Structure formats: structure tokens, C-alpha cells
């Protein structure tokens, strides 16, 4: 079912898009939507598409000095 909150000037939740935004949880409607959005970022569901770089390694090429602890 389409949501038409934007026609009335009402901001809808950035996660579910069904409920008006609560000032306390802005830009979400509730703590539940806020936490579900955070969980999607944490588990890698949200990704920015990019092309793989040839020859890119796990480290940045910096080797720790004898006095410097490994990262």
C-alpha cells in the first residue's frame, strides 16, 4: 500500500516509512526502527557499491617499527 505522508508535509520514518517521525527518535518513528536500522549497518546489509581495486591488501602497507605495537 503506498504511503502519502509526503503530500501532507508529514515526515515519515526513515526505516519503515509507515509512521510519522518522533522528535525523540528522529529520523525514525521509534526506538525499534532506530535499532533495526543500526543492526542492518552493523551486519553489512547496507553497502555502498564499488569496484574492487586490483592488488589491494588487508593492511595499508605500513609495517610497525620495533617500538610501535602492532595495530
C-alpha positions in Angstrom: 0.0 0.0 0.0 1.6 3.4 -1.0 2.3 5.9 1.7 1.3 9.5 1.0 2.6 11.3 4.1 4.8 13.4 2.0 1.7 15.0 0.4 0.6 16.3 3.8 4.0 17.6 4.8 4.4 14.9 7.4 7.9 13.3 7.7 7.7 9.5 7.7 10.1 7.1 9.4 13.4 6.6 7.5 13.2 2.9 8.2 9.6 1.7 8.0 8.1 4.6 6.1 4.8 4.0 7.7 4.7 6.2 10.9 5.3 9.9 11.5 8.8 10.8 12.8 9.0 11.2 16.6 11.3 14.1 17.6 12.9 11.8 20.2 14.0 9.2 17.6 14.5 11.5 14.6 14.6 10.4 11.7 12.8 7.3 12.9 9.4 6.8 14.4 10.5 4.6 17.4 13.5 3.1 19.1 12.7 -0.2 17.4 13.1 1.3 13.9 16.3 3.0 15.1 17.8 -0.2 16.4 16.8 -2.2 13.3 18.4 0.3 11.1 21.6 0.2 13.2 21.6 -3.6 13.0 21.5 -3.5 9.2 24.5 -1.2 9.2 26.3 -3.5 11.7 25.7 -6.8 9.8 26.7 -5.3 6.4 23.2 -5.2 4.9 23.8 -1.6 3.8 26.7 -1.4 1.4 28.0 1.2 -1.0 28.6 -0.4 -4.4 32.1 0.0 -5.7 34.5 -1.7 -8.0 37.3 -3.9 -6.5 40.8 -2.3 -6.6 43.4 -4.7 -8.1 46.2 -5.6 -5.7 44.6 -4.1 -2.6 45.8 -5.9 0.6 44.2 -6.2 4.1 46.8 -3.8 5.5 47.8 -0.3 4.5 51.4 -1.1 3.7 52.7 0.3 7.0 55.0 -2.0 8.9 55.2 -1.3 12.6 58.6 -0.2 14.0 60.3 -2.2 16.8 59.0 0.3 19.4 55.5 0.5 17.9 52.8 -2.1 18.9 51.0 -3.8 16.0 47.6 -2.4 15.2 
